[in-house]
Structure formats: C-alpha cells, structure tokens
Amino acid sequence: MSSLHNGGPGGGLDGGPDGAPARTAVGRMKFGDHLCLTYDNEEERYAVLMAYIRDGLRADHKIIYLADQENPRDVLERLAAEAGKDEDALRTAADEGHLAIRPIIEAFMATGRFDPDETVALLGTEIELALVQGYDGVRITGETSFSVRGWPGTEHFAEFEHKCQQAFQAPGTRAMAICQYDRRWFGPDQLRILESCHDGRVRVDDLYADGVLTITPTFTPPGLRLTGAVDESTLPGLLEALHGAAGRAGHLCLDLSGLEFCDLEGLRVLIGAGREGASLERQVVLRGMPDYLGLMMRLAGWDSAPGVYLEGAIR
Amino acid sequence: MNAFTGTGDATGRGGAPGPYAATGRDALVHRALLHRTDREFATAAVPYLREGRRDGDALVVIASAAFGDLLREQLGERDAAPIEFPDRDAWFAGPMHAFAAYHDRARADWWPRGRLRLLVQPVWEGRTALEVSEWKRHEALINVMFAGTPTSMLCAYDAAALPGGVLTDAMRTHPELQDAGGVHPSGRFTDPADVYAECNAAPLAPPPPDAARRIFASGELPGLRAFLRGEAVRHGLPDAACLPFVLAVNEIATGIIRDGGGHGSLWVWTEGRELVCDLTDPAFALDDRFLGYAPPRGGRRGEAAMWAVRRLCHIVEIRSGAHGTRVRMHVRLPG
C-alpha cells in the first residue's frame, strides 16, 4: 500500500491504462474541449450525453446534436427516454430551439458529398448564430457512425475531425464538442487515428468525490469503481452510490483495486450491497480486492457471506 | 493423593464449579493437568489420547517437542498417527492469537469430525507480567467461549517448575484438576467474569510524556491514519504490519466517533519490543464483558470491530467507567 489516503480531490482527469488518452469527466468540460466518447454500450453513452446536455441547458448553452438519422423527432424521443426526471425540460428545450437536433444529411445537401471544409464552416456559422442569439456558449455533439457507410467524401472524415480540433483550439472559443464513437463500428486502428484528432476521451462524471473517496460508475460490467478510502466520513457517499446502483439491472461489479483503505463497517456495506434493490437475488462481484480486505473478511468471519463473489486473483 | 503440596485442603473436593461443570457430550471439559514429572504427564496424557482415539475424536496436541516425542513413543505409531501436532510456539504466540486459532480450526476442521480432544501445554517462560495476566484471562475465557461445544481441553502445567502464582491461577481457571491422585473438581474455581474483572482491576499507567499525541473527531481519520502510519514506520514496524495496525486503531477511533463521545485522544509510543497505542473516549463507558472474544454473530457493530481489533493486535486492554474509556493496543515490533 503506497499511501493511506488519496492525494487530492478527484480532478476529473485521469490517464487511462496502457497510455490510453487522458479522460475528462463530462462535468469538467470547458470551452475549447473537443473530446471523443468511445462507448461500448448505450448505458455508458447516455450517461455521458445526458450529463452533457443537462449541464448545457443549466448553463444556458445552445446544444446542437448532429444525428445520423433523418428524423429529428426520433432522436428527441430517444434522448427523452433517457432523460428521467429531466424529460419535460428536454422537450421544452427542443421546442424552443435551445436543443437543436440536426440530421447529418443536411451537411451534405450543399455539395452532395461530405466536405470537411464545408462542414467545419457550417458548424462555425451555427456557433456564431447561437452566440448572437444570446446563448452563453455552444455544446455540440455528433454521431459518427455515418462515416463508415461509404457515403461520398467520408474517407475524409479524419481530416474533418482534425479541422474541428484546430477550430476548437482557436482562442476565445465559446464552444465544445463530444464526438460519439460506437466501438462496435470502428476498428481499433481506425479509432486510434480518430481519437488522436481530439483532446482525449470524455468519461462519465464521478458519483462521489471528496478528496478521500472517489466513486465512478462502470458500464462493462455494470458497477462502481472505488478509489481512495472508505471510513466513517465517506461511508454516506458510498451508501448513496450503492443505493443509486440498486436500480440498475443485473449483477453489480465493485472494482476495489484502487481502494487503499476500508474500515469494517465499509466492508460490511460492500458485502451487503446485493441485498438492496433488484427483486431477483443479485450477485455482488468484488473485483480486485486488496489483500488487507481479504484479511479483514477472514478476521470478521464474513468470507463465506452468501451472494458475494470474490473475483480472480487477489492483489 | 495430591501431586503437589499445599493444595490438598484448598481444592475442596466436591466443591460446586457451577455452570462450568462438565456434563453430557456437548459439554466442555476444561481440565488442568498438574504434573511434577514427565512420567506423571505421560501417565495422564496417554490414556486421555487413547480414549479419544477409541471414541473417534479429533485429536490435537500442542506441546513441546520433547513431550511430543514422549507421547509418540508411549502411544506407538498406530495410536499416534491420527494426532495433529501444531507448532507450540507459533500457536501460543499471543493469548488472543491462540484463542482465535482455536475458534478458526475448531469450526473449520475439528468439530465437523465430532468431538475435539486437545492436549495443550501453555507457554509461561519469558512472558511479561501483562502477558501472564492475559494468559490467565485466556484460560478463564475458554470456559465461557467454548461452553456447550464438544471440546475436551487438558492443559498441562508443570507443578514442579512453574511459579506458584501460575499454578494457583490454573486452579482458579479450570473447573477440573488432574494430578497423580486422579481427576477432581477444583474447589478454587472462580467465575470467569470475576477473573476477567480482576485482570481489569489495575489502572493503566499513563502514556509516557514523550508519547506522540493527536486528537481526533469525525472527518479527521484520513489525517489520523497518515499520522499512525508515519509513527509505525518511525518505530520500525515492518511494512506488512503497518496496515493491520492502522486498521485496528481506525476501528477503535471510529467506534468512539460513531457510538461513543464523538471525539477522542490518541497516544503512540514504544515499550520494550512493542508499539503501544492508547485511545481515550472522554465521556463514554464501554460495556466490556468479554467484548470481542467471540466471532460476531448478530452483526452488533462494536462486537465485530473488537473481535477484529483483538485479532489484529498482540494484546488489547480496555478500562472503562464513569471517567470514560481507554483502549490500549499492543503490537509486537520485530527483534
């Protein structure tokens, strides 16, 4: 154990494994950021997108959604279904133009083919117009799966991303963007090239971060990653996060590999996490459990608790 | 006849050991074997083990290498074969360590096979005064914690060599005695709760003036843990032992914050080859009746924490009353 507690507050920026691009929490995005959302499943995708849109509406930013679908209504319905208690606000925003959903096909109409320069210019006009309309800033997000369909000009898609990156880096920019990459559509090499045209990846916001404990949702598998220390002061944060996770379907994977300290009460709560929520018996998978927690479980006589599965090699 | 002098009258045969008297198959037998010679030891131990083999008991001998050899020789290969001989020094490394080892092994390996028949030879040489007192507590607690379990424990005491105080305590902590005259109830047997209270009677000496001190309250435990780790390293606690030490102290501090007076003080220092840590709760009294000597059953919070804390430390002392509570944790330093 290198240190007993976290060095500093969860800065929202962390390097991925194996030198992967830096990941910025969506709630920490600022103007000029041009990030890619590389996702494996829809839950992860919408967790990021809905936070991005919600934060934008709250900050009075215009939100421009470039959709790979011709009918903006369908896109709105998809978003509304994920919005939860913000559904009404989302629909109102769409009615008022605060949230503008634009089919990507529109960007083609001018020339009949995908033209990187035209598209960047079109986005520039959108941004300028929004600011003239009195918005405090602009948040753009675009789906990218159209680029693999072989439409004329899409072989220049990386060039487009590169030009976007240059445009967003211009000083004084009051816009930011998230490009959505469905990992199932792109090859790893292709993704690497496209990602390099961005400032890095965007990730979901931490559920809890107080400088001692950070709790981050995970999606493959569904669960929570705990970093730092669980003790009497951070336990309420853990309880709340587990309570929220109880509504999610399926088993619950708790990644403990970054948990540098956990007291007995915290351990008791982690082991009992499966008992809340889901109607069916749900299993809790404790992943990457540190040695000292295994010791505590044995000492407390909890190593045979039902519904708990200790995964893989103990660190 | 009695094998040792001066106790013939005191044992008062036929005295009432009360609820700790052994009856029935699931009753605990806890008997002190007071032997003056190796031969007296073997004369009692060999039939005890043979009987166990005949009954199909799980047989465990935790004794010196010399006694182990003696028993193997006298029992013969066939009778000695089913006996497990755990290492004596490792087993008796500390009173709580041994207590927990009985709990763990009995549940996992011994009781599932039927009745457990133990022959043990506790270590008294080289013990500090505190350790001797805690081993007395250990012997008294055996009667409480293993009551109603299918366990026979024959504890060998060398009546010719051990100090009189240790032998007197053996008579007070074992409901039955065995000597050259046979098996008989101990007239001096004392209620384990009284022995327990006796062990808590002397007040703890205050921490030395040069002990490092901190105060703590809710939200301050991350800083407290960093401080503890620093002190542990400074005093030479090996890296692997630092986290268990910090975990133990953190549990006590958490209990004071959550269930006690809400804030407290802490001192750390070294004494001999031990790292010692005191925590005080200025207001709250703790009900320390055998607290933390049994595995937690009902999920009562303090019970689970103290069971873990005692197992993480060499010795844990508790003094509690109207003036508040002081918990003193001893952890061994290497060398």
Interface residues (C-beta under 8 A of the other chain):
Chain A: M1 S3 L4 H5 V212 A229 D231 E232 S233 F261 D263 L264 E265 R268 Y292 L295 M296 L299 A300 G301
Chain B: S218 G219 L221 P222 R225 A226 R229 C242 L243 P244 V246 L247 N250 E251 T254 I257 R258 P295 P296 G299 R301 A304 A305 W307 A308 R311 L312
